[in-house]
Amino acid sequence: MAKIKVVKNRITPSATKISAKVKVLPEAAYDYWKSITPIRSGNARRRTRLQGSKIKANYNYAVPLDNGYSRQAPDGMSKPTERFIKQQLKKIMRK
């Protein structure tokens, strides 16, 4: 007859913690995006919204600005935000 040994589940609590931290990542990325968005009139920051997990830049010069048109954001906002997200994910996975 085989013996059955009950072992404590250590994976589910860790996965739950990771999932909770990942859920707030879109808002953190949005806040970061807005913080690096150039300011001239404030229109770009005002017209940028978070819709679900997507950042929507609702102004006619969003693409040139993201392509580095401004001296205030020579790398645009997408690439630095992608790096920010990757850094945050690394931090979450390490803990």
Secondary structure, 3 states (H helix, E strand, C coil): CCCCCCCCCCHHHHHHHHHHHHHCHHHHHHHHHHHHCCCCCCHHHHCEEEECCEEEECCCCHHHHHCCCCCCCCCCCHHHHHHHHHHHHHHHHHC
